[in-house]
């Protein structure tokens, strides 16, 4: 009972912080994503070290932040912010030059390390960037694609993004409720024994239901939002399983301890992280 109370209270605080950051505006939304990025990458590198890999944590985190800042500069221009008369090509130029220097720098750094597994060290470093930093950088653009008025410079409208977050959470909640009460058939027993096919379909149904309600409230295309919920749910479950596999390999129950009753950053945002590229592509293709 005590654990349930702690989990509920910390979940409520997290919901207020996340939804409040989106409601306040684009800058607080970006800061929220940056905090998740840094926290998630730190947790990933910590788990990698438990498997005898020695990722370059400083350079990995720096790369994630540079990637995010470049994405943010492009994002700010979409919102109509004149960033010191910045050229549209500047973010991509910065990123390209940084990556050109990063690869040889990492390889040279391996020469001065005492470990004998450079493949694992370099692989874990880049995987942390691709797994956490890239999707969270892409999430900057989801509000712009959800709401054409925002992308056209019509000002920040938080409600489409708030509804998208609620759709993601609805999948988790309904999957848990249906799975815990009706679950009989394991979804992927070797990775996550508690997940069931019943919970999987219950989560999708719940997310689609919330998406349809959201589209009605927003006056948006119901078909587009239903498809968005399906894509986010399917890929979100995959994100949950991927993170479970990382944790199982590292021999840990939670990726971190920052959220009492919920674990770490990756435990709470794993579904949103992996679904981000798929959601972005869906929103680009389905208008």
DRENPAMAR-606631 format. One record per atom (N, C-alpha, C, CB): x, y negated, z. Coordinates in steps of 0.001 Angstrom, whole numbers, padded with zeros to 6 digits, always signed. Each point is the difference from the previous one (the first is absolute). Glycine has a CB too. Example, Ala and Ser with C-alpha at 12.3 -4.5 7.8 and 13.67 -1.06 7.14 Angstrom:
2
+013190+005690+007800/-000890-001190+000000/+000900-001200+000000/-001892+001173+001246/+001542-002223-001966/+000820-001190+000060/-000770-001090+000730/+001184+000628-002145/
END
This chain:
287
+000824+001208+000000/-000824-001208+000000/+000864-001266+000000/-001799+001265+001216/+002858-001219-000401/+000902-001152+000079/+000642-000278-001351/+000442+000513+002411/-000008+000557-003112/+000622-000173-001315/-000977-000598-001000/+001501+001936+000479/-002772-001527-000397/-001017-000532-000905/-000205-001489+000230/-001117+002237-000051/+001110-002645+001325/-000171-001420+000325/+001181-000811-000531/-001325+000612+002061/+002544-000098-001837/+001203-000693-000483/-000028-000105-001519/+001311+000840+001981/-001667+000255-002636/-000049+000022-001465/-001044-000987-000529/+000731+002410+000024/-001882-002461+000645/-001064-000908-000430/+000408-001456+000180/-001692+001736+000597/+002284-002056+000560/+000404-001380+000266/+001099-000461-000950/-000628+000320+002390/+001638+000527-002588/+001095-000389-000898/-000497-000094-001440/+001663+001103+001536/-002609-000221-001905/-000583-000070-001336/-000782-001284-000206/-000118+002476-000038/-000604-002903+001084/-000763-001246-000087/+000929-001202-000147/-001819+001031+001386/+002912-001027-000614/+000982-001094-000106/+000615-000025-001397/+000499+000178+002469/-000152+001002-002984/+000579+000085-001339/-000976-000528-001045/+001370+001977+000719/-002645-001613-000597/-001006-000459-000959/-000120-001520+000021/-001240+002159+000282/+001252-002741+000918/-000091-001458+000123/+001206-000671-000656/-001306+000258+002140/+002500+000295-001905/+001222-000578-000572/-000016+000090-001521/+001262+000622+002078/-001576+000562-002611/+000020+000200-001455/-001064-000857-000685/+000844+002344+000342/-002085-002238+000119/-001083-000750-000632/+000158-001497+000240/-001516+001974+000285/+002039-002345+000890/+000244-001410+000282/+001063-000590-000909/-000656+000412+002351/+001713+000349-002609/+001066-000478-000895/-000536-000224-001408/+001706+001229+001373/-002560-000321-001833/-000594-000168-001332/-000933-001207-000012/+000165+002485-000411/-000941-002629+001464/-000965-001106+000078/+000695-001354+000043/-001585+001513+001188/+002731-001605-000518/+000677-001286+000158/+000526-000555-001319/+000613+000694+002296/-000165+000184-003193/+000481-000505-001274/+001089+000855-000615/-000589-002240+000784/+001049+001857-001970/+000980+000814-000729/+001354+000093+000682/-001167-000647-002052/+001553-000389+002794/+001323+000024+000629/+000023+000962+001179/+000380-002369-000719/-001426+002355+001527/-000059+000939+001126/-000166+001437-000499/-000994-001808+001449/+000285+001981-002553/-000122+001334-000606/+001369+000511-000432/-002333-000544-000778/+003123-000339+000163/+001345+000389-000432/+000886+000336+001201/-000244-001462-002032/+000148+000682+003101/+000795+000286+001204/-000387+001342+000615/+000208-002463+000424/-001488+002790-000460/-000462+001297+000500/+000645+001135-000791/-002185-001036+000709/+002158+000930-002038/+000603+001040-000837/+001500+000102+000246/-001770-000384-001727/+002431-000758+001911/+001442+000020+000256/+000310+000698+001324/+000254-002131-001312/-001070+001893+002327/+000203+000670+001295/-000165+001511-000140/-000825-002056+001194/-000196+002486-001939/-000207+001437-000222/+001169+000582-000779/-002495-000326+000026/+002996-000428-000999/+001128+000457-000820/+001241+000247+000857/-000924-001278-001955/+001290+000297+002755/+001205+000136+000833/-000179+001126+001015/+000494-002458-000287/-001650+002482+000950/-000249+001051+000981/-000045+001380-000628/-001245-001645+001350/+000598+001762-002506/-000101+001292-000675/+001339+000511-000494/-002290-000610-000660/+003111-000275+000092/+001316+000419-000478/+000895+000417+001166/-000230-001549-001967/+000157+000821+003071/+000808+000356+001172/-000376+001391+000499/+000193-002433+000630/-001490+002711-000579/-000449+001325+000445/+000444+001094-000969/-001971-001071+001117/+001888+000783-002409/+000411+001000-000989/+001480+000329+000144/-001772-000827-001567/+002596-000202+001716/+001443+000238+000138/+000314+000723+001310/+000459-002054-001376/-001232+001773+002403/+000201+000720+001267/-000308+001485-000181/-000583-002086+001302/-000483+002412-002002/-000330+001404-000249/+001048+000663-000883/-002429-000545+000235/+002936-000191-001224/+001023+000562-000887/+001257+000372+000785/-000907-001371-001903/+001258+000558+002891/+001185+000291+000815/-000184+001275+000825/+000491-002455+000103/-001723+002779+000226/-000264+001243+000735/+000217+001230-000873/-001643-001231+001415/+001739+001029-002726/+000266+001095-000935/+001432-000059-000524/-002420+000015-000645/+003289-000644+001411/+001436-000062-000298/+000344-000868-001204/+000180+002250+000972/-001126-003036-001449/+000332-001014-001004/+000378-001277+000744/-001581+001027-001741/+002428-001827+001130/+000411-001262+000620/-000264-001135-000980/+001769+001172+001396/-003035-001561-001538/-000320-001064-000957/+000659-001318+000389/-002173+001130-000487/+002450-001943-000507/+000562-001335+000229/-001156-000914+000422/+001894+000358-001718/-002159-000393+003008/-001207-000677+000475/+000011-001493-000305/-000168+001703+001793/+001309-002349-001567/+000048-001445-000228/-000248-000327-001470/+001603-000243+001918/-000872+000909-002813/-000167-000277-001430/-001374+000439-000497/+002468+000261-000311/-002987+000827+000868/-001333+000444-000388/-001062-001013+000388/+000750+002354+000245/-000685-002831+001005/-000958-001005+000457/+000151-001303-000775/+000025+001044+002270/+001216-001445-002530/+000239-001216-000776/-000600+000128-001395/+002107-000422+001302/-001942+001590-001910/-000561+000229-001335/-001519-000086+000027/+001959+001452-000568/-002563-000844+001589/-001452-000074+000128/-000482-001428+000153/+000018+002252+001025/+000689-003049-000230/-000393-001393+000221/+000191-000824-001268/+000618+000212+002423/+000499-000003-003135/+000235-000719-001260/-001098+000331-001010/+002491+000026+000427/-002828+001250-000532/-001072+000417-000907/-001310-000690+000364/+001133+002220-000325/-001432-002264+001609/-001244-000622+000455/+000007-001503-000271/-000221+001767+001769/+001343-002426-001503/+000084-001448-000223/-000178-000330-001477/+001526-000219+001984/-000921+001016-002863/-000165-000226-001442/-001461+000176-000410/+002360+000789-000397/-003002+000249+000936/-001424+000203-000284/-000823-001164+000556/+000333+002505+000045/+000073-002998+001132/-000730-001101+000622/+000099-001279-000835/+000432+001026+002248/+000732-001285-002829/+000155-001194-000832/-000936+000049-001205/+002393-000191+000737/-002504+001378-001347/-000939+000157-001115/-001445-000136+000490/+001649+001505-001181/-001923-000939+002327/-001340-000056+000615/-000389-001447+000306/+000347+002298+000996/+000599-003083-000483/-000280-001394+000337/-000356-000807-001240/+001557+000179+001945/-000908+000117-003061/-000316-000712-001241/-001420+000325-000465/+002437+000036-000637/-002846+001220+000797/-001366+000375-000365/-001023-000774+000824/+000815+002278-000637/-000443-002592+001886/-000910-000729+000884/+000037-001502-000248/+000306+001788+001696/+000527-002209-002648/+000057-001408-000347/+001010-000796+000783/-002327+000197-000601/+003186+000479+001382/+001015-000715+000778/+001194-000326-000890/-000745+001164+002119/+001160-002421-002102/+001174-000408-000772/+001228+000148+000895/-001371-001626-001425/+002086+002745+001262/+001154+000288+000850/+001217-000724-000563/-000954+002260+000658/+001076-003537-000291/+001145-000826-000410/+000223+000063-001510/+001048+000388+002242/-002129-000452-003015/+000134+000023-001450/+000632+001265-000531/+000163-002428+000085/-000378+003527+000585/+000655+001273-000330/-000406+000500-001377/+000072+000557+002424/+000915-000059-003152/-000264+000639-001287/-000728+001317+000226/+002043-001085-001010/-003000+001446+000136/-000705+001280+000159/+000937+001203-000026/-001975-001050-001062/+003120+000906+000391/+000931+001126-000122/+000940+000132+001197/-000124-000280-002459/+000133-000722+003353/+000975+000008+001092/-000098+001224+000914/-000070-002463-000091/-001132+002882+000543/-000051+001180+000878/+000607+001243-000637/-002039-000953+001026/+001774+001147-002313/+000521+001186-000682/+001511-000097-000199/-002210+000284-001154/+002702-001506+000921/+001442-000197-000148/+000724+000291+001313/-000422-001726-001780/-000129+001215+002881/+000601+000251+001317/+000048+001492+000285/-000836-002218+000825/-000267+002899-001077/-000077+001433+000288/+000973+000789-000857/-002391-000277+000636/+002478-000056-001909/+000911+000718-000901/+001451-000181+000427/-001634-000303-001873/+002032-000937+002172/+001380-000256+000418/+000314+000708+001316/-000068-002217-001173/-000891+002213+002083/+000208+000674+001284/+000204+001496-000200/-001396-001745+001139/+000551+002365-001956/+000108+001446-000222/+001301+000361-000712/-002497+000141-000102/+002955-001014-000801/+001272+000251-000688/+001165+000053+000989/-000906-001139-002044/+000823+000340+003103/+001054+000001+001017/-000221+001080+001055/+000300-002443-000383/-001557+002789+000625/-000313+000939+001075/+000572+001389-000251/-002067-001293+000432/+001854+001827-001616/+000386+001391-000272/+001496+000224+000206/-001883+000162-001634/+002763-000959+001003/+001428+000228+000256/+000404-000286+001444/+000425-000570-002371/-001100-000387+003022/+000321-000300+001401/-000289+001198+000896/-000508-002421-000411/-000634+003061+000206/-000343+001185+000793/+001001+001126-000220/-002409-000643-000128/+002804+000843-001119/+000949+001078-000306/+001352-000275+000651/-001184+000436-002178/+001621-001696+002135/+001272-000359+000634/-000095+000172+001516/+000489-001627-001867/-001626+001253+002445/-000176+000149+001455/+000126+001453+000434/-001490-002002-000002/+001072+002930-000849/+000099+001424+000332/+001453+000442+000172/-002126+000399-001256/+003055-001093+000582/+001417+000369+000100/+000534-000183+001416/+000297-000646-002390/-000889-000270+003147/+000528-000341+001321/-000815+000619+001131/+000854-002123-000964/-001717+003068+000625/-000796+000679+001026/+000594+001369+000287/-002070-001235-000730/+001852+001695+001952/+000615+001262+000414/-000805+001226-000422/+000983-001215+001917/-002230+001031-002327/-000844+001136-000371/+000447+000648-001300/-001889-001091+001177/+001386+002298-001405/+000361+000740-001209/-001204+000305-000874/+001897+000983+001244/-002937-001799-001137/-001205+000274-000775/-000505-001272-000685/-000589+001862+001589/+001362-002405-002541/-000411-001249-000646/-001301+000133-000780/+002388-000612-000143/-002673+001821-000381/-001254+000185-000740/-001204-000264+000911/+001127+001696-001501/-001097-001121+002702/-001101-000197+000953/-000056-001440+000487/+000204+002388+000709/+000966-002990-000453/+000033-001371+000514/-000587-000986-001011/+002027+000585+001361/-001544-000506-002599/-000481-000915-001036/-001448+000298-000366/+002334-000207-000880/-002669+001495+000819/-001372+000376-000331/-000994-000516+001024/+000876+002020-001135/-000545-001886+002417/-000892-000487+001055/-000117-001518-000043/+000618+001968+001422/+000486-002652-001735/-000026-001463-000079/-000975-000472-001061/+002370-000076+000767/-002254+000634-001973/-000873-000426-001100/-001435+000486+000193/+001979+000029-001526/-002147+001150+002124/-001353+000508+000234/-000767-000911+000948/+000817+002333-000382/-000135-002856+001399/-000659-000935+000913/-000522-001228-000718/+001475+000808+001810/-000694-001310-002772/-000424-001172-000776/-001201+000347-000878/+002366-000873+000006/-002277+002004-000707/-001068+000386-000925/-001272+000411+000734/+001739+000729-001626/-001574-000109+002771/-001157+000518+000734/-000763-001101+000738/+001212+002160+000252/-000500-003106+000343/-000654-001019+000825/+000018-001390-000629/+000641+001331+001979/+000534-001799-002398/+000119-001393-000441/-000717-000268-001318/+002172-000102+001179/-002028+000996-002143/-000628-000234-001306/-001524-000046+000093/+001944+001133-001076/-002606-000128+001681/-001466-000074+000085/-000510-001212+000776/-000020+002462-000134/+000700-002812+001226/-000462-001137+000794/+000207-001315-000740/+000518+001276+002083/+000492-001343-002931/+000181-001182-000849/-001122-000084-001035/+002501+000122+000332/-002890+001031-000873/-001089+000026-000981/-001335-000398+000627/+001220+001790-001250/-001390-001497+002540/-001256-000347+000676/-000247-001509+000042/+000253+002061+001373/+000792-002854-001573/-000194-001446-000079/-000979-000372-001111/+002316-000329+000883/-002311+001110-001963/-000769-000368-001187/-001413+000583-000018/+002148-000140-001210/-002444+001035+002142/-001334+000610+000027/-001107-001045+000197/+001033+002093+000918/-000898-003076+000003/-001070-001007+000134/-000239-000786-001285/+000577-000180+002404/+000482-000051-003171/-000146-000751-001247/-000793+000790-001029/+002164-001155+000463/-001966+002475-000484/-000703+000844-000962/-001414+000339+000461/+002196+000939-000699/-002408-000939+002009/-001351+000240+000513/-000924-001170-000278/+000967+001445+001770/-000412-002650-001775/-000817-001206-000126/+000564-000906-001091/-000632+000150+002436/+000039-000151-003623/+000508-000831-001102/+000069-001483+000352/-000941+001665-001573/+000044-002140+002436/+000007-001422+000363/+001280-000376+000731/-002494+000039+000138/+002973+000850+000735/+001254-000247+000713/+001164-000026-000976/-000929+001095+002056/+000952-000129-002989/+001089+000073-000977/+000008-001210-000919/-000123+002483+000094/-001041-003085-000321/-000093-001153-000896/+000297-001313+000716/-001677+001251-001340/+002145-001164+002582/+000340-001211+000739/-001181-000623+000707/+001783-000378-001626/-002827+001164+001850/-001200-000530+000645/+000054-000008+001512/-001228+000789-001942/+002401-000544+002505/+000120+000014+001455/-000112+001403+000555/-000944-002287+000070/+001439+002448+001140/+000028+001318+000649/-001399+000390+000462/+002378-000389+000738/-002826+001555-001202/-001274+000562+000467/+000310+001330+000681/-001339-001140-001873/+001256+001185+003199/+000471+001179+000729/-000927+001204-000057/+001144-001563+001470/-002433+001346-001729/-000964+001080+000216/+000182+001212-000909/-001552-001742+000728/+001911+001588-001996/+000256+001213-000795/+001112+000869+000590/-000748-001252-002016/+001829+000627+002509/+001095+000782+000583/-000413+000594+001337/+001666-001464-001161/-002442+000731+001939/-000519+000550+001256/-000830+001245-000284/-000018-002299+001041/-000828+002222-002058/-000837+001152-000365/+000854+001170-000478/-001862-001563-000615/+002932+001280-000115/+000885+001074-000459/+000636+000721+001189/+000460-001284-002119/-000001+000527+003107/+000577+000611+001205/-001045+000849+000720/+001599-001937+000232/-002829+001447-000170/-001070+000768+000643/-000280+001303-000746/-000999-002142+000828/+001127+002114-002146/-000169+001229-000799/+001085+001016+000358/-001039-001336-001881/+002283+000868+001990/+001113+000881+000377/-000249+000611+001377/+001588-001389-001383/-001987+000554+002322/-000252+000489+001358/-001211+000926+000043/+001001-002102+000915/-002014+001816-001738/-001189+000859-000032/+000370+001418-000408/-001422-001986-000557/+002351+002107-000374/+000443+001334-000410/+000599+000755+001188/+000434-000856-002335/+000403+000181+003114/+000606+000631+001183/-001057+000403+001025/+002072-001354-000376/-002996+000439+000650/-001002+000239+001045/-000936+001142-000390/+000123-002421+000659/-000649+002375-001881/-000944+001038-000424/+000692+001348-000177/-001378-001756-001128/+002623+001732+000682/+000743+001262-000115/+000177+000634+001374/+001203-000866-002038/-000920+000038+003037/+000170+000520+001363/-001322+000527+000558/+001884-001621+000369/-002952+000839-000527/-001292+000392+000562/-000538+001275-000642/-000471-002401+000471/+000519+002455-001797/-000510+001185-000702/+000917+001194+000234/-001052-001473-001749/+002353+001237+001680/+000954+001094+000189/-000057+000606+001384/+001445-001089-001651/-001579+000238+002675/-000014+000512+001377/-001293+000729+000332/+001498-001869+000651/-002586+001527-001335/-001284+000637+000309/-000351+001147-000945/-000746-002175+000904/+001162+002066-002173/-000399+001008-000990/+001176+000719-000649/-002005-001365-000421/+003216+000921+000714/+001173+000551-000686/+000208+001487+000229/+001014-002217+000207/-000944+002974-001286/+000222+001445+000078/+001128+000459-000927/-002412+000284+000583/+002639-001017-001656/+000950+000438-001019/+001198-000955-000033/-001881+001027-001362/+003077-000559+001725/+001192-000869+000048/+000328-000611-001361/+000878+001402+001867/-000499-002658-001838/+000373-000698-001230/+001433+000314-000399/-001608-001821+000569/+002511+001743+000389/+001418+000289-000272/+000629+000460+001315/+000131-001730-001907/-000355+002996+002227/+000317+000521+001330/+001476-000104+000345/-001909+001536-000244/+002801-001343-000716/+001428+000015+000316/+000536-001389+000342/+000245+001962-001509/-000957-003001+001099/+000457-001362+000287/-000819-000641+001110/+000748-000219-002368/-002069+000325+002268/-000883-000635+000981/-001166+000939+000305/+000646-002316-000827/-000485+003201+001810/-001001+001042+000276/-001381-000530+000372/+001869+001403+000732/-001947-002617-000215/-001284-000528+000470/-000865-000593-001106/+001106-000449+002148/-000538+000249-003322/-000778-000578-001091/-000785+001093-000732/+001708-001847-000252/-002947+001527-000101/-000861+000983-000655/-000580-000573-001286/-000550+001017+002229/+000074-000113-003082/-000661-000428-001232/-001293-000745+000314/+001004+001954-001219/-001687-001522+002263/-001235-000686+000389/+000287-001454+000385/-000967+002193+000787/+002030-002393-000004/+000385-001354+000360/+000444-000811-001205/+000654+000844+002229/+000039-000187-003150/+000466-000657-001228/-001178-000582-000781/+001962+001578-000104/-002973-000754-000157/-001154-000473-000767/-000859-000965+000817/+000011+002151-001284/-000079-001929+002601/-000732-000930+000851/+000625-001386-000008/-000687+001913+001425/+002020-001960-001422/+000700-001281-000052/-000260-000742-001296/+001743+000953+001469/-001701-000230-002588/-000263-000631-001297/-001427-000534-000055/+001665+001535-001095/-002623-000714+001549/-001399-000430-000018/-000206-001245+000861/-000707+002379-000373/+001311-002396+001559/-000128-001156+000876/+000622-001247-000603/+000011+001536+001937/+001165-001379-002551/+000679-001144-000615/-000806-000553-001167/+002206+000954+000693/-002756-000067-001520/-000816-000448-001135/-001255-000717+000503/+000865+001919-001406/-001480-001390+002474/-001174-000654+000569/+000305-001408+000492/-000857+002236+000645/+001974-002395+000060/+000402-001328+000478/+000330-000911-001180/+000887+001017+002130/-000251-000471-003162/+000343-000793-001185/-001255-000499-000715/+002114+001327-000252/-003130-000483+000153/-001251-000415-000643/-000672-001113+000797/-000285+002311-000944/+000296-002177+002269/-000570-001055+000845/+000792-001300-000151/-000810+001744+001630/+002141-001620-001689/+000856-001185-000147/-000248-000690-001336/+001731+001078+001459/-001843-000297-002523/-000224-000590-001326/-001337-000732-000052/+001387+001818-001037/-002384-001273+001728/-001311-000662+000045/+000106-001330+000747/-001162+002247-000067/+001875-002248+001189/+000159-001226+000781/+000808-001054-000759/-000132+001367+002092/+001130-000908-002848/+000876-000922-000730/-000578-000414-001346/+001935+001046+001137/-002977-000345-001580/-000534-000255-001334/+000948+000475-001085/-001234-001952+000906/+001980+003017-000613/+000999+000522-000938/-000537+001240-000713/+001854-000905+001451/-001080+001392-002410/-000369+001179-000784/+000029+001249+000885/+000925-001076-002096/-002068+001725+002258/-000077+001168+000876/+000821+001165-000527/-002263-000735+000699/+002218+000945-002017/+000763+001096-000593/+001490-000165+000219/-001780+000264-001698/+002260-001495+001548/+001431-000266+000197/+000403+000265+001450/-000063-001721-001839/-000772+001296+002771/+000325+000201+001412/-000115+001464+000410/-000794-002313+000461/-000170+003025-001027/-000107+001433+000301/+001231+000739-000507/-002509-000141-000121/+002952-000205-001097/+001218+000604-000542/+001221-000355+000825/-001010-000080-002261/+001059-001173+002726/+001107-000442+000853/+000057+000827+001282/-000202-002325-000941/-000962+002565+001544/-000049+000794+001231/+000473+001424-000248/-001892-001410+000823/+001489+001985-001957/+000415+001370-000319/+001512+000079-000192/-002231+000420-001074/+002792-001372+000329/+001451-000016-000237/+000754-000195+001314/-000377-000924-002317/-000056-000047+003118/+000677-000281+001271/-000094+001187+000954/-000507-002436-000294/-000632+003123+000297/-000179+001143+000903/+000862+001178-000417/-002329-000756+000459/+002295+001096-001746/+000777+001145-000492/+001489-000203+000236/-001753+000430-001728/+002246-001597+001363/+001433-000259+000160/+000356-000269+001458/+000071-000918-002326/-001036+000405+003102/+000241-000209+001422/+000196+001303+000749/-001337-002070-000139/+000550+003091-000218/+000186+001324+000608/+001383+000537-000341/-002479+000452-000138/+002889-000645-001122/+001348+000425-000398/+001053-000733+000823/-000822+000480-002331/+000604-001780+002579/+000934-000766+000820/+000096+000521+001415/-000498-001964-001388/-000629+002365+001935/-000024+000573+001347/+000777+001310+000044/-002225-001082+000421/+002036+001919-001437/+000700+001288-000046/+001504-000181-000211/-002084+001057-000902/+002448-002030+000067/+001426-000269-000238/+000681-000412+001299/-000499-000691-002372/-000149-000217+003110/+000609-000438+001259/+000055+001141+001010/-000835-002324-000423/-000189+003177+000415/+000009+001170+000891/+001168+000924-000327/-002498-000150+000218/+002798+000274-001510/+001126+000856-000393/+001321-000598+000459/-001304+000802-001983/+001451-002114+001867/+001210-000659+000501/+000153+000238+001506/-000195-001758-001809/-000892+001600+002542/+000058+000179+001459/+000314+001448+000363/-001645-001874+000285/+001031+002797-001011/+000263+001419+000275/+001469+000323-000261/-002381+000584-000608/+002927-001139-000473/+001412+000239-000318/+000914-000592+001069/-000566-000002-002441/+000163-001154+002993/+000816-000659+001025/-000239+000574+001389/-000045-002063-001376/-000999+002881+001519/-000292+000596+001299/-000610-000962+000998/+001849+001530-000424/-002644-002496-000072/-000637-000968+000895/-001512+000034-000193/+002059-001463-000059/-002773+001086+001111/-001467-000036-000073/-000482-001301-000615/-000134+001479+002008/+000789-002588-001653/-000356-001322-000509/+001234-000659-000592/-001844-000225+001710/+001620-000669-002671/+001136-000695-000608/+000585-001049+000937/-001006+000394-002246/+000205-000863+003200/+000459-001014+000948/-000955-000098+001174/+001094-001266-001861/-000891+000242+002691/-000819-000151+001202/-000561-001404+000156/+001369+001758+001064/-001386-002525-002114/-000390-001400+000146/-001489-000162+000264/+001871-000612-001502/-002684+001585+001075/-001449-000094+000164/-000480+001100+000945/-000240-000996-002317/-000015+000698+003585/-000415+001033+000959/-001218+000787-000497/+000902-001425+001853/-000763+002735-001861/-001087+000855-000450/-000041+000215-001494/-001243-000782+001931/+002006+000001-002684/+000004+000112-001460/+001373+000362-000554/-001842-001661-000064/+002892+001446+000837/+001346+000289-000481/+000687-001239-000530/-000731+002297-000544/+001329-002165-000642/+000782-001092-000560/-000668-000679-001182/+002005+001182+000768/-001240-002049-001407/-000493-000716-001179/-000417+000966-001102/+001487-001926+000577/-000643+002903-000854/-000299+000944-001076/-001206+000869+000334/+002418+000013-000614/-002587+000334+001885/-001162+000798+000397/-001303-000725-000304/+001374+001063+001791/-001382-002365-001596/-001232-000765-000153/-000240-000455-001443/+000273-000748+002356/+000816+000495-003103/-000167-000592-001329/+000446+000921-001134/+000323-002212+001058/-000117+003509-000764/+000502+000912-001029/-000931+000102-001203/+001142+001272+001793/-002452-001221-001548/-000955+000117-001107/+000037-001242-000884/-001461+001464+001423/+001490-002627-000807/+000003-001249-000755/+001287-000158-000798/-001470-001030+001738/+002588+001477-001164/+001296-000150-000661/+000050+000804-001295/+001081-000365+002229/-001403+001658-002168/+000129+000821-001202/-001084-000311-001026/+001034+001782+001394/-002195-002231-000936/-001079-000281-000950/+000218-001299-000766/-001543+001240+001494/+002414-002130-000988/+000156-001335-000584/+000306+000012-001499/+000788-000745+002216/+000210+001505-002706/+000268-000024-001443/-001185+000488-000828/+002400+000362+000515/-003079+000679-000044/-001147+000539-000736/-001158-000999-000023/+000697+002327+000651/-000942-002969+000483/-001058-001003+000081/+000308-001165-000929/-000477+000668+002376/+001729-001098-002393/+000396-001124-000848/-000228+000329-001471/+001701-000692+001710/-001261+001872-002136/-000185+000405-001402/-001489+000107-000327/+002200+001248+000048/-002976-000679+000869/-001449+000118-000222/-000629-001376-000207/-000047+002095+001398/+000397-003054-000537/-000595-001333-000093/+000429-000734-001267/-000054-000088+002486/+001250+000393-002977/+000453-000606-001259/-000780+000570-001182/+002295-000337+000981/-002525+001650-000949/-000654+000675-001128/-001517-000151+000016/+001873+001618-000012/-002467-001655+001198/-001466-000063+000121/-000385-001387+000499/-000160+002499+000471/-000381-003306-001343/-000317-001393+000344/-001505-000243-000039/+002219-000726-000922/
END
